[in-house]
Amino acid sequence: MFFKNSKGFTLYELIVVLAITSIIVAAAVPVYGNFQGKLQLLDSSADIVQILRTARGQSLVGYNDSAHGVYFVINNSGVDSFIFYQGDSYTARNQDYDQTTELKSVLAISNSSFTLSNNNIDINFTKGGLGLPNNTGSLILSHSITGQKNISVNSFGMVEKN
């Protein structure tokens, strides 16, 4: 028994709405993925710039009467990381103050022009005075899909991101 004035949606109307929704979702997924990748790259590059500036700042004021630095672990077969440390070099550091940050697996650090230490990058800022770095140059933070950011430290200790 069918009613002529029944309220509700027909099966045809529901199928059309589901088809339109599916098309919109299918179009949005790649855009969202690309956006997420760009955010990962921007966020991690900002973290690196900030930790380098923090190391220089703590060295300038002589926090804990010590120099500070950042050690970048370039792991060609795994996840790259960086370590904020306290001491005159990574090898002579006080390990109690280490702060390690691992990058996401889609991100990788590569050396552009820093002097390498055991295939890694050690940037240490002198205690007090001007907080000058022992190592100058630039590194590249790459995302496997969305591109890369260059981070450089000049001879005055200024940290910049391009």
DSSP file (Angstrom, degrees, kcal/mol; ACC not computed):
  #  RESIDUE AA STRUCTURE BP1 BP2  ACC     N-H-->O    O-->H-N    N-H-->O    O-->H-N    TCO  KAPPA ALPHA  PHI   PSI    X-CA   Y-CA   Z-CA
    1    1 A M              0   0    0      0, 0.0     2,-0.3     0, 0.0     0, 0.0   0.000 360.0 360.0 360.0 121.3    0.0    0.0    0.0
    2    2 A F        -     0   0    0      4,-0.0     2,-0.5     2,-0.0     0, 0.0  -0.809 360.0-145.2-106.6 142.8    1.5    3.3   -1.2
    3    3 A F    >   -     0   0    0     -2,-0.3     3,-0.8     1,-0.1     0, 0.0  -0.908   3.1-152.2-107.5 133.6    0.7    6.7    0.1
    4    4 A K  T 3  S+     0   0    0     -2,-0.5    -1,-0.1     1,-0.2    -2,-0.0   0.842  94.3  40.8 -73.5 -33.7    0.8    9.7   -2.3
    5    5 A N  T 3  S+     0   0    0      2,-0.0    -1,-0.2     0, 0.0     2,-0.1  -0.118  80.7 145.9-107.9  35.1    1.6   12.3    0.3
    6    6 A S    <   -     0   0    0     -3,-0.8     2,-0.3     1,-0.1    -4,-0.0  -0.441  41.9-132.8 -74.2 148.9    4.2   10.4    2.3
    7    7 A K        +     0   0    0     -2,-0.1     2,-0.2     2,-0.0    -1,-0.1  -0.751  58.0  61.6-102.2 149.6    7.1   12.4    3.8
    8    8 A G  S    S-     0   0    0     -2,-0.3     2,-0.3     2,-0.0    -2,-0.0  -0.800  82.2 -54.3 132.2-173.3   10.7   11.4    3.7
    9    9 A F        -     0   0    0     -2,-0.2     2,-0.2     3,-0.0    -2,-0.0  -0.770  43.0-129.8-104.7 147.3   13.4   10.7    1.1
   10   10 A T     >  -     0   0    0     -2,-0.3     4,-2.0     1,-0.1     5,-0.2  -0.507  27.9-110.8 -86.3 163.8   13.2    8.4   -1.8
   11   11 A L  H  > S+     0   0    0      1,-0.2     4,-2.2     2,-0.2     5,-0.2   0.879 119.5  55.8 -60.8 -38.3   16.0    5.8   -2.5
   12   12 A Y  H  > S+     0   0    0      1,-0.2     4,-2.1     2,-0.2    -1,-0.2   0.914 106.7  49.0 -61.2 -44.9   16.9    7.8   -5.6
   13   13 A E  H  > S+     0   0    0      1,-0.2     4,-2.2     2,-0.2    -1,-0.2   0.902 111.0  50.2 -63.7 -41.0   17.4   11.0   -3.6
   14   14 A L  H  X S+     0   0    0     -4,-2.0     4,-2.4     1,-0.2    -1,-0.2   0.895 109.6  50.7 -64.2 -40.8   19.6    9.2   -1.0
   15   15 A I  H  X S+     0   0    0     -4,-2.2     4,-2.2     2,-0.2    -1,-0.2   0.895 110.2  49.9 -65.0 -40.3   21.8    7.7   -3.8
   16   16 A V  H  X S+     0   0    0     -4,-2.1     4,-2.3     2,-0.2    -2,-0.2   0.923 111.5  48.3 -64.2 -44.9   22.3   11.1   -5.4
   17   17 A V  H  X S+     0   0    0     -4,-2.2     4,-2.4     1,-0.2    -2,-0.2   0.915 112.4  48.6 -63.4 -42.9   23.3   12.7   -2.0
   18   18 A L  H  X S+     0   0    0     -4,-2.4     4,-2.4     2,-0.2    -1,-0.2   0.884 110.8  51.2 -64.0 -38.9   25.7    9.8   -1.3
   19   19 A A  H  X S+     0   0    0     -4,-2.2     4,-1.9     2,-0.2    -2,-0.2   0.917 111.6  46.5 -65.0 -43.7   27.3   10.1   -4.7
   20   20 A I  H  X S+     0   0    0     -4,-2.3     4,-2.1     2,-0.2    -2,-0.2   0.916 112.8  49.9 -64.9 -43.1   27.8   13.8   -4.3
   21   21 A T  H  X S+     0   0    0     -4,-2.4     4,-2.5     1,-0.2    -2,-0.2   0.905 109.5  51.7 -61.8 -42.2   29.3   13.4   -0.8
   22   22 A S  H  X S+     0   0    0     -4,-2.4     4,-2.5     1,-0.2    -1,-0.2   0.891 109.0  50.3 -62.5 -40.4   31.6   10.7   -2.1
   23   23 A I  H  X S+     0   0    0     -4,-1.9     4,-1.7     2,-0.2    -1,-0.2   0.911 111.4  48.1 -64.6 -42.9   32.9   12.9   -4.9
   24   24 A I  H  X S+     0   0    0     -4,-2.1     4,-1.7     2,-0.2    -2,-0.2   0.916 113.4  47.1 -65.2 -43.6   33.5   15.8   -2.5
   25   25 A V  H  X S+     0   0    0     -4,-2.5     4,-1.8     1,-0.2    -2,-0.2   0.914 110.4  52.5 -64.8 -42.6   35.4   13.5    0.0
   26   26 A A  H  < S+     0   0    0     -4,-2.5    -1,-0.2     1,-0.2    -2,-0.2   0.851 111.9  46.5 -63.1 -33.8   37.5   12.0   -2.8
   27   27 A A  H  X S+     0   0    0     -4,-1.7     4,-0.7    -5,-0.2    -1,-0.2   0.813 112.4  50.6 -75.9 -30.5   38.5   15.5   -4.0
   28   28 A A  H  X S+     0   0    0     -4,-1.7     4,-2.5     1,-0.2     5,-0.2   0.787  94.1  71.3 -80.8 -28.3   39.3   16.6   -0.4
   29   29 A V  H  X S+     0   0    0     -4,-1.8     4,-2.4     1,-0.2     5,-0.2   0.921  99.9  44.0 -60.4 -49.2   41.6   13.7    0.6
   30   30 A P  H  > S+     0   0    0      0, 0.0     4,-2.3     0, 0.0    -1,-0.2   0.889 114.2  51.1 -63.8 -36.3   44.6   14.6   -1.6
   31   31 A V  H  X S+     0   0    0     -4,-0.7     4,-2.2     2,-0.2    -2,-0.2   0.916 111.5  47.5 -65.2 -42.5   44.3   18.3   -0.7
   32   32 A Y  H  X S+     0   0    0     -4,-2.5     4,-2.6     2,-0.2    -1,-0.2   0.908 111.2  51.1 -64.8 -43.0   44.3   17.4    3.0
   33   33 A G  H  X S+     0   0    0     -4,-2.4     4,-2.0     2,-0.2    -2,-0.2   0.905 111.8  46.7 -62.2 -42.6   47.3   15.1    2.6
   34   34 A N  H  X S+     0   0    0     -4,-2.3     4,-2.1     2,-0.2    -1,-0.2   0.899 112.7  50.1 -65.2 -41.5   49.3   17.7    0.8
   35   35 A F  H  X S+     0   0    0     -4,-2.2     4,-2.1     1,-0.2    -2,-0.2   0.901 109.5  51.1 -63.5 -42.0   48.3   20.3    3.4
   36   36 A Q  H  X S+     0   0    0     -4,-2.6     4,-2.2     1,-0.2    -1,-0.2   0.893 109.1  51.3 -64.1 -40.3   49.3   18.0    6.3
   37   37 A G  H  X S+     0   0    0     -4,-2.0     4,-2.1     2,-0.2    -2,-0.2   0.907 109.3  49.4 -63.3 -42.7   52.7   17.4    4.6
   38   38 A K  H  X S+     0   0    0     -4,-2.1     4,-2.6     1,-0.2    -1,-0.2   0.890 110.6  51.1 -64.0 -38.9   53.4   21.1    4.3
   39   39 A L  H  X S+     0   0    0     -4,-2.1     4,-2.8     2,-0.2     5,-0.2   0.889 107.9  52.2 -65.8 -38.8   52.5   21.6    7.9
   40   40 A Q  H  X S+     0   0    0     -4,-2.2     4,-2.3     2,-0.2     5,-0.2   0.923 112.6  45.6 -61.4 -43.9   54.8   18.8    9.0
   41   41 A L  H  X S+     0   0    0     -4,-2.1     4,-2.3     2,-0.2     5,-0.2   0.926 115.8  45.1 -66.0 -46.0   57.7   20.5    7.1
   42   42 A L  H  X S+     0   0    0     -4,-2.6     4,-2.1     2,-0.2    -2,-0.2   0.911 114.7  48.5 -64.7 -42.3   56.9   24.0    8.4
   43   43 A D  H  X S+     0   0    0     -4,-2.8     4,-2.0    -5,-0.2    -2,-0.2   0.928 114.0  44.8 -65.5 -46.4   56.5   22.8   12.0
   44   44 A S  H  X S+     0   0    0     -4,-2.3     4,-2.2    -5,-0.2    -1,-0.2   0.887 112.9  50.7 -68.2 -38.6   59.7   20.8   12.1
   45   45 A S  H  X S+     0   0    0     -4,-2.3     4,-2.3    -5,-0.2    -1,-0.2   0.889 110.4  50.2 -66.7 -36.7   61.7   23.5   10.4
   46   46 A A  H  X S+     0   0    0     -4,-2.1     4,-2.4    -5,-0.2    -2,-0.2   0.881 108.8  52.9 -65.9 -37.1   60.4   26.0   13.0
   47   47 A D  H  X S+     0   0    0     -4,-2.0     4,-2.4     2,-0.2    -2,-0.2   0.911 110.1  47.7 -62.4 -42.7   61.4   23.6   15.8
   48   48 A I  H  X S+     0   0    0     -4,-2.2     4,-2.1     2,-0.2     5,-0.2   0.929 112.5  48.0 -65.5 -45.6   64.9   23.4   14.5
   49   49 A V  H  X S+     0   0    0     -4,-2.3     4,-2.3     1,-0.2    -2,-0.2   0.927 113.3  49.1 -59.9 -44.6   65.3   27.1   14.1
   50   50 A Q  H  X S+     0   0    0     -4,-2.4     4,-2.3     1,-0.2    -2,-0.2   0.892 110.3  49.1 -64.6 -41.0   63.9   27.6   17.6
   51   51 A I  H  X S+     0   0    0     -4,-2.4     4,-2.2     2,-0.2    -1,-0.2   0.869 111.5  50.2 -70.1 -34.4   66.2   25.1   19.2
   52   52 A L  H  X S+     0   0    0     -4,-2.1     4,-2.1     2,-0.2    -2,-0.2   0.914 112.6  46.7 -66.2 -42.0   69.2   26.6   17.5
   53   53 A R  H  X S+     0   0    0     -4,-2.3     4,-2.7     2,-0.2    -2,-0.2   0.867 111.4  52.0 -67.8 -35.5   68.2   30.1   18.7
   54   54 A T  H  X S+     0   0    0     -4,-2.3     4,-2.9     2,-0.2     5,-0.3   0.918 108.3  51.1 -65.4 -43.1   67.6   28.7   22.2
   55   55 A A  H  X S+     0   0    0     -4,-2.2     4,-1.8     1,-0.2    13,-0.2   0.919 113.1  45.4 -60.7 -43.2   71.1   27.1   22.2
   56   56 A R  H  X S+     0   0    0     -4,-2.1     4,-2.7     2,-0.2    -2,-0.2   0.930 113.1  50.2 -65.7 -44.4   72.6   30.5   21.2
   57   57 A G  H  X S+     0   0    0     -4,-2.7     4,-1.8     1,-0.2    -2,-0.2   0.905 111.6  47.0 -61.9 -42.7   70.6   32.4   23.7
   58   58 A Q  H  <>S+     0   0    0     -4,-2.9     5,-2.7     1,-0.2     4,-0.4   0.835 113.1  50.1 -69.9 -30.8   71.5   30.1   26.6
   59   59 A S  H ><5S+     0   0    0     -4,-1.8    69,-3.7    -5,-0.3     3,-0.6   0.898 107.1  55.1 -69.7 -40.5   75.1   30.3   25.6
   60   60 A L  H 3<5S+     0   0    0     -4,-2.7    -2,-0.2     1,-0.2    69,-0.2   0.907 114.1  38.9 -59.0 -43.8   75.0   34.1   25.4
   61   61 A V  T 3<5S-     0   0    0     -4,-1.8    -1,-0.2    -5,-0.2    -2,-0.2   0.506 110.8-121.2 -87.5  -3.2   73.7   34.4   29.0
   62   62 A G  T X 5 -     0   0    0     -3,-0.6     3,-2.7    -4,-0.4    -3,-0.2   0.882  33.5-160.8  68.1  37.7   76.0   31.6   30.2
   63   63 A Y  G > <S+     0   0    0     -5,-2.7     3,-1.0     1,-0.3    -1,-0.2  -0.310  78.6   0.3 -55.4 128.9   73.1   29.4   31.5
   64   64 A N  G 3  S-     0   0    0      1,-0.2    -1,-0.3    22,-0.0     3,-0.1   0.751 123.7 -79.8  56.6  26.9   74.5   26.9   34.0
   65   65 A D  G <  S+     0   0    0     -3,-2.7     2,-0.3     1,-0.2    -1,-0.2   0.902 105.0 110.3  51.3  47.5   77.9   28.5   33.2
   66   66 A S  S <  S-     0   0    0     -3,-1.0    62,-0.2    -8,-0.2    -1,-0.2  -0.965  70.6-112.1-147.7 158.9   78.1   26.5   30.0
   67   67 A A        -     0   0    0     -2,-0.3    20,-2.5    60,-0.2     2,-0.3  -0.497  34.9-151.8 -80.9 163.2   78.1   26.7   26.3
   68   68 A H  E     +AB  86 125A   0     57,-0.9    57,-2.9    18,-0.2     2,-0.3  -0.946  17.9 165.9-136.8 158.0   75.1   25.0   24.5
   69   69 A G  E     -AB  85 124A   0     16,-2.0    16,-2.7    -2,-0.3     2,-0.4  -0.945  30.4-117.2-158.7 179.2   74.6   23.4   21.1
   70   70 A V  E     -AB  84 123A   0     53,-2.7    53,-2.7    -2,-0.3     2,-0.5  -0.998  18.5-158.9-131.1 132.1   72.6   21.2   18.8
   71   71 A Y  E     -AB  83 122A   0     12,-2.6    12,-2.6    -2,-0.4     2,-0.6  -0.955   8.0-153.1-114.2 121.2   73.7   17.9   17.4
   72   72 A F  E     -AB  82 121A   0     49,-3.4    49,-1.9    -2,-0.5     2,-0.8  -0.850   4.8-153.1 -99.3 118.8   71.9   16.7   14.2
   73   73 A V  E     -A   81   0A   0      8,-2.6     8,-1.7    -2,-0.6     2,-0.9  -0.819   6.5-161.5 -93.7 112.0   71.9   12.9   13.8
   74   74 A I        -     0   0    0     -2,-0.8     2,-0.8    45,-0.2     6,-0.1  -0.841   9.0-175.6 -97.8 105.8   71.7   12.1   10.1
   75   75 A N    >   -     0   0    0     -2,-0.9     3,-1.5     3,-0.1     5,-0.1  -0.862   9.9-169.1-107.6  99.8   70.6    8.5    9.9
   76   76 A N  T 3  S+     0   0    0     -2,-0.8    -1,-0.1     1,-0.3     4,-0.1   0.709  88.3  38.0 -64.8 -20.1   70.5    7.4    6.2
   77   77 A S  T 3  S+     0   0    0      2,-0.1    -1,-0.3     0, 0.0     2,-0.2   0.253 125.9  13.0-114.4  12.6   68.7    4.2    7.0
   78   78 A G  S <  S-     0   0    0     -3,-1.5     2,-0.4    27,-0.0    -3,-0.1  -0.696 101.2 -30.6-156.9-151.5   66.3    5.4    9.7
   79   79 A V        -     0   0    0     -2,-0.2     2,-0.1    -5,-0.1    26,-0.1  -0.683  52.7-136.7 -88.5 129.5   64.8    8.4   11.4
   80   80 A D        +     0   0    0     27,-0.5    23,-2.7    -2,-0.4     2,-0.3  -0.438  27.9 175.3 -78.6 157.7   66.8   11.6   11.8
   81   81 A S  E     -AC  73 102A   0     -8,-1.7    -8,-2.6    21,-0.2     2,-0.3  -0.943  21.9-139.0-151.9 171.1   66.9   13.5   15.0
   82   82 A F  E     -AC  72 101A   0     19,-2.2    19,-2.6    -2,-0.3     2,-0.5  -0.996  11.1-151.4-139.9 148.3   68.5   16.4   16.8
   83   83 A I  E     -AC  71 100A   0    -12,-2.6   -12,-2.6    -2,-0.3     2,-0.5  -0.969   5.5-150.6-125.2 120.7   69.8   16.8   20.3
   84   84 A F  E     +AC  70  99A   0     15,-2.5    15,-2.0    -2,-0.5     2,-0.3  -0.791  34.1 175.4 -84.2 126.7   69.9   20.0   22.3
   85   85 A Y  E     -A   69   0A   0    -16,-2.7   -16,-2.0    -2,-0.5     2,-0.5  -0.865  32.7-129.8-135.6 166.6   72.8   19.7   24.7
   86   86 A Q  E     +A   68   0A   0      8,-0.5     8,-2.9    -2,-0.3   -18,-0.2  -0.977  63.6  64.8-118.0 125.5   74.8   21.6   27.3
   87   87 A G  S    S-     0   0    0    -20,-2.5     6,-0.2    -2,-0.5    -2,-0.1  -0.827  91.6 -74.3 148.4 174.3   78.6   21.6   27.0
   88   88 A D  S    S-     0   0    0      4,-0.5     2,-0.3    -2,-0.2   -20,-0.1   0.650 111.9  -4.8 -77.6 -15.5   81.6   22.7   24.9
   89   89 A S  S    S-     0   0    0    -22,-0.1    -1,-0.1     1,-0.1   -20,-0.1  -0.958  77.8 -98.7-162.4 170.2   80.9   20.0   22.3
   90   90 A Y  S >  S+     0   0    0     -2,-0.3     3,-1.0     1,-0.2    -4,-0.1   0.904 123.2  48.3 -64.2 -40.2   78.6   17.1   21.8
   91   91 A T  T 3  S+     0   0    0      1,-0.2    -1,-0.2    -3,-0.1    -3,-0.0   0.797 116.5  42.9 -71.9 -26.9   81.2   14.6   22.9
   92   92 A A  T 3  S+     0   0    0      2,-0.1    -4,-0.5     3,-0.0    -1,-0.2   0.095  92.3 126.8-103.1  22.6   82.1   16.7   26.1
   93   93 A R    <   -     0   0    0     -3,-1.0     2,-0.8    -6,-0.2    -6,-0.2  -0.242  69.3-112.5 -79.6 164.9   78.4   17.4   27.0
   94   94 A N    >   -     0   0    0     -8,-2.9     3,-1.9     1,-0.1    -8,-0.5  -0.881  27.2-158.3 -93.3 105.0   76.6   16.9   30.2
   95   95 A Q  G >  S+     0   0    0     -2,-0.8     3,-1.2     1,-0.3    -1,-0.1   0.659  82.0  76.2 -64.8 -16.7   74.1   14.2   29.1
   96   96 A D  G 3  S+     0   0    0      1,-0.2    -1,-0.3   -10,-0.1   -11,-0.0   0.755  97.6  47.2 -64.1 -22.7   71.7   15.0   32.0
   97   97 A Y  G <  S+     0   0    0     -3,-1.9    -1,-0.2   -11,-0.2    -2,-0.2   0.364  81.9 130.1-101.3   4.3   70.6   18.1   30.0
   98   98 A D    <   -     0   0    0     -3,-1.2     2,-0.4    -4,-0.2   -13,-0.2  -0.323  36.0-169.6 -61.9 137.3   70.1   16.4   26.6
   99   99 A Q  E     -C   84   0A   0    -15,-2.0   -15,-2.5     2,-0.0     2,-0.4  -0.934  10.2-164.0-127.6 107.3   66.8   17.0   24.9
  100  100 A T  E     -C   83   0A   0     -2,-0.4     2,-0.5   -17,-0.2   -17,-0.2  -0.761   7.5-171.2 -98.3 135.2   66.3   14.7   21.9
  101  101 A T  E     -C   82   0A   0    -19,-2.6   -19,-2.2    -2,-0.4     2,-0.4  -0.987   9.1-154.4-125.3 121.3   63.7   15.3   19.2
  102  102 A E  E     -C   81   0A   0     -2,-0.5   -21,-0.2   -21,-0.2     2,-0.1  -0.770  15.7-132.5 -93.6 138.9   63.0   12.6   16.5
  103  103 A L        -     0   0    0    -23,-2.7     2,-0.1    -2,-0.4     6,-0.0  -0.472  31.1 -93.6 -82.7 159.4   61.7   13.7   13.2
  104  104 A K    >   -     0   0    0     -2,-0.1     3,-2.3     1,-0.1   -24,-0.2  -0.385  40.1-109.1 -67.1 153.5   58.7   12.0   11.5
  105  105 A S  T 3  S+     0   0    0      1,-0.3    -1,-0.1   -26,-0.1    -2,-0.1   0.705 117.4  61.1 -62.8 -20.1   59.8    9.3    9.1
  106  106 A V  T 3  S+     0   0    0     37,-0.1    38,-2.3   -27,-0.0     2,-0.3   0.518  96.3  76.2 -83.4  -4.0   58.7   11.4    6.1
  107  107 A L  E <   -F  143   0B   0     -3,-2.3   -27,-0.5    36,-0.2     2,-0.3  -0.828  59.3-178.2-109.1 146.7   61.3   14.1    7.1
  108  108 A A  E     -F  142   0B   0     34,-2.1    34,-3.0    -2,-0.3     2,-0.4  -0.999  18.8-140.8-144.9 143.5   65.0   13.9    6.5
  109  109 A I  E     +F  141   0B   0     -2,-0.3     2,-0.4    32,-0.2    32,-0.2  -0.863  22.0 179.6-101.1 135.2   68.0   16.1    7.3
  110  110 A S  E     -F  140   0B   0     30,-2.4    30,-3.1    -2,-0.4     2,-0.3  -0.988  28.4-114.9-133.5 148.8   70.8   16.5    4.8
  111  111 A N  E     +F  139   0B   0     -2,-0.4    28,-0.2    28,-0.2     5,-0.0  -0.596  29.7 173.0 -82.1 136.9   74.0   18.6    5.1
  112  112 A S  S    S-     0   0    0     26,-2.0    27,-0.2    -2,-0.3    -1,-0.2   0.779  78.3 -22.2-105.2 -51.2   74.5   21.4    2.6
  113  113 A S  S    S+     0   0    0     25,-2.2    23,-0.1     2,-0.1    26,-0.1   0.334  94.3 118.1-149.7  11.0   77.6   23.2    3.9
  114  114 A F  S    S-     0   0    0     24,-0.7     2,-0.5    23,-0.1    23,-0.1  -0.462  71.0-105.5 -75.7 155.5   78.3   22.5    7.6
  115  115 A T        -     0   0    0     21,-0.2     7,-0.6     7,-0.1     2,-0.2  -0.717  43.2-128.6 -77.7 129.6   81.5   20.7    8.6
  116  116 A L  E     -D  121   0A   0     -2,-0.5     2,-0.5     5,-0.1     5,-0.2  -0.512  17.2-160.3 -85.9 149.5   80.5   17.1    9.5
  117  117 A S  E >  S-D  120   0A   0      3,-3.5     3,-1.3    -2,-0.2    -2,-0.0  -0.949  84.1 -22.2-126.7 107.5   81.4   15.3   12.7
  118  118 A N  T 3  S-     0   0    0     -2,-0.5     3,-0.1     1,-0.3    -1,-0.1   0.897 126.1 -54.6  55.5  42.6   81.1   11.5   12.4
  119  119 A N  T 3  S+     0   0    0      1,-0.3    -1,-0.3   -46,-0.1   -45,-0.2   0.588 126.3  94.3  67.9  12.8   78.7   12.1    9.4
  120  120 A N  E <  S- D   0 117A   0     -3,-1.3    -3,-3.5   -47,-0.1     2,-0.5  -0.729  77.9-109.3-124.0 175.0   76.5   14.3   11.7
  121  121 A I  E     -BD  72 116A   0    -49,-1.9   -49,-3.4    -2,-0.2     2,-0.5  -0.937  25.3-172.2-114.7 125.4   76.3   18.1   12.3
  122  122 A D  E     -B   71   0A   0     -7,-0.6     2,-0.5    -2,-0.5   -51,-0.2  -0.970   3.6-179.0-117.2 117.9   77.5   19.6   15.6
  123  123 A I  E     +B   70   0A   0    -53,-2.7   -53,-2.7    -2,-0.5     2,-0.4  -0.965   7.3 177.6-119.0 114.8   76.7   23.3   16.1
  124  124 A N  E     -B   69   0A   0     -2,-0.5    10,-2.1   -55,-0.2     2,-0.4  -0.952  17.5-147.1-121.2 136.7   78.0   24.7   19.4
  125  125 A F  E     -BE  68 133A   0    -57,-2.9   -57,-0.9    -2,-0.4     7,-0.1  -0.861  26.9-110.5-105.3 135.2   77.7   28.3   20.5
  126  126 A T        -     0   0    0      6,-2.5     2,-0.2    -2,-0.4   -64,-0.1  -0.283  36.1-104.7 -65.4 146.7   80.4   29.9   22.7
  127  127 A K  S    S-     0   0    0      4,-0.1   -67,-0.2   -66,-0.1     3,-0.2  -0.503  79.3 -19.0 -72.8 135.0   79.6   30.7   26.3
  128  128 A G  S >  S+     0   0    0    -69,-3.7     3,-1.6   -62,-0.2     2,-0.2   0.000 108.7  60.9  63.4-171.9   79.0   34.4   27.1
  129  129 A G  T 3  S-     0   0    0      1,-0.2    -1,-0.2   -69,-0.2    -2,-0.0  -0.356 123.5 -19.3  60.6-121.1   80.3   37.2   24.8
  130  130 A L  T 3  S-     0   0    0     -2,-0.2    -1,-0.2    -3,-0.2   -70,-0.1   0.529  77.9-125.8-101.1  -8.4   78.8   37.0   21.4
  131  131 A G    <   -     0   0    0     -3,-1.6   -71,-0.1   -72,-0.2    -2,-0.1   0.930  40.5-174.0  63.4  45.1   77.6   33.4   21.3
  132  132 A L        -     0   0    0     -7,-0.1    -6,-2.5    -5,-0.1    -1,-0.2  -0.461  20.8-118.5 -76.2 144.0   79.5   32.6   18.1
  133  133 A P  B     -E  125   0A   0      0, 0.0    -8,-0.2     0, 0.0     3,-0.1  -0.496   3.6-145.9 -81.6 150.8   79.0   29.2   16.5
  134  134 A N  S    S+     0   0    0    -10,-2.1     2,-0.4     1,-0.2    -9,-0.1   0.557  90.3  40.7 -84.8  -9.5   81.8   26.7   16.0
  135  135 A N        -     0   0    0    -11,-0.3     2,-0.3    19,-0.1    -1,-0.2  -0.988  69.2-172.7-144.1 125.6   80.3   25.6   12.7
  136  136 A T        +     0   0    0     -2,-0.4     2,-0.3   -23,-0.1   -21,-0.2  -0.874  36.3  75.3-120.5 154.7   78.6   27.6   10.1
  137  137 A G  E     - G   0 153B   0     16,-2.1    16,-2.6    -2,-0.3     2,-0.3  -0.990  67.6 -74.4 148.4-153.2   76.7   26.7    7.0
  138  138 A S  E     - G   0 152B   0     -2,-0.3   -25,-2.2    14,-0.2   -26,-2.0  -0.982  24.8-158.2-144.1 156.2   73.3   25.3    6.1
  139  139 A L  E     -FG 111 151B   0     12,-2.7    12,-2.5    -2,-0.3     2,-0.5  -0.870  18.2-128.8-127.0 163.6   71.3   22.1    6.2
  140  140 A I  E     -FG 110 150B   0    -30,-3.1   -30,-2.4    -2,-0.3     2,-0.6  -0.963   9.0-159.9-119.5 126.0   68.3   21.0    4.3
  141  141 A L  E     -FG 109 149B   0      8,-3.0     8,-2.4    -2,-0.5     2,-0.4  -0.930  22.2-168.6-102.3 116.0   65.1   19.6    5.9
  142  142 A S  E     -FG 108 148B   0    -34,-3.0   -34,-2.1    -2,-0.6     2,-0.4  -0.849  18.1-152.5-112.5 141.1   63.2   17.6    3.3
  143  143 A H  E  >  -FG 107 147B   0      4,-3.5     4,-1.0    -2,-0.4   -36,-0.2  -0.907  25.5-127.6-104.2 139.2   59.7   16.1    3.2
  144  144 A S  T  4 S+     0   0    0    -38,-2.3   -37,-0.1    -2,-0.4    -1,-0.1   0.684 101.5  15.1 -62.3 -17.6   59.3   13.1    1.1
  145  145 A I  T  4 S+     0   0    0    -39,-0.2    -1,-0.2     2,-0.1  -111,-0.0   0.729 124.7  44.8-121.2 -45.0   56.3   14.7   -0.7
  146  146 A T  T  4 S-     0   0    0      1,-0.2     2,-0.3  -109,-0.1    -2,-0.1   0.465 100.3-102.5 -97.9  -1.7   56.0   18.4   -0.2
  147  147 A G  E  <  -G  143   0B   0     -4,-1.0    -4,-3.5     2,-0.0     2,-0.3  -0.900  38.2 -73.0 126.8-153.0   59.5   19.9   -0.6
  148  148 A Q  E     -G  142   0B   0     -2,-0.3     2,-0.4    -6,-0.2    -6,-0.2  -0.967  18.1-144.3-152.0 162.2   62.2   21.2    1.6
  149  149 A K  E     -G  141   0B   0     -8,-2.4    -8,-3.0    -2,-0.3     2,-0.4  -0.993  16.5-140.5-130.5 137.7   63.4   24.1    3.8
  150  150 A N  E     -G  140   0B   0     -2,-0.4    12,-2.8   -10,-0.2     2,-0.5  -0.848  15.5-168.8 -97.7 133.6   67.0   25.4    4.1
  151  151 A I  E     -GH 139 161B   0    -12,-2.5   -12,-2.7    -2,-0.4     2,-0.3  -0.990  10.3-175.0-124.1 126.7   68.2   26.4    7.6
  152  152 A S  E     -GH 138 160B   0      8,-2.7     8,-2.4    -2,-0.5     2,-0.4  -0.903  20.2-159.5-127.5 152.4   71.4   28.3    7.9
  153  153 A V  E     -GH 137 159B   0    -16,-2.6   -16,-2.1    -2,-0.3     6,-0.2  -0.996  19.9-155.6-125.9 122.6   73.7   29.6   10.7
  154  154 A N    >   -     0   0    0      4,-2.0     3,-2.0    -2,-0.4   -19,-0.1  -0.341  36.5 -91.2 -93.8 179.6   76.1   32.4    9.8
  155  155 A S  T 3  S+     0   0    0      1,-0.3    -1,-0.1     2,-0.1   -19,-0.0   0.642 125.4  55.2 -67.8 -14.6   79.4   33.3   11.5
  156  156 A F  T 3  S-     0   0    0    -24,-0.1    -1,-0.3     2,-0.1    -3,-0.0   0.454 120.6-106.1 -93.9  -2.2   77.6   35.7   13.9
  157  157 A G    <   +     0   0    0     -3,-2.0     2,-0.3     1,-0.3    -2,-0.1   0.531  68.0 150.7  90.5   7.1   75.2   33.0   15.1
  158  158 A M        -     0   0    0   -102,-0.0    -4,-2.0     1,-0.0     2,-0.5  -0.568  33.5-151.0 -75.0 133.1   72.2   34.2   13.3
  159  159 A V  E     +H  153   0B   0     -2,-0.3     2,-0.3    -6,-0.2    -6,-0.2  -0.915  19.1 176.7-109.3 128.3   69.8   31.4   12.4
  160  160 A E  E     -H  152   0B   0     -8,-2.4    -8,-2.7    -2,-0.5     2,-0.4  -0.946  18.8-152.5-132.3 152.8   67.6   31.8    9.3
  161  161 A K  E      H  151   0B   0     -2,-0.3   -10,-0.2   -10,-0.2    -2,-0.0  -0.988 360.0 360.0-124.0 131.5   65.1   29.6    7.4
  162  162 A N              0   0    0    -12,-2.8   -11,-0.1    -2,-0.4    -1,-0.1   0.367 360.0 360.0-111.7 360.0   64.4   29.9    3.7
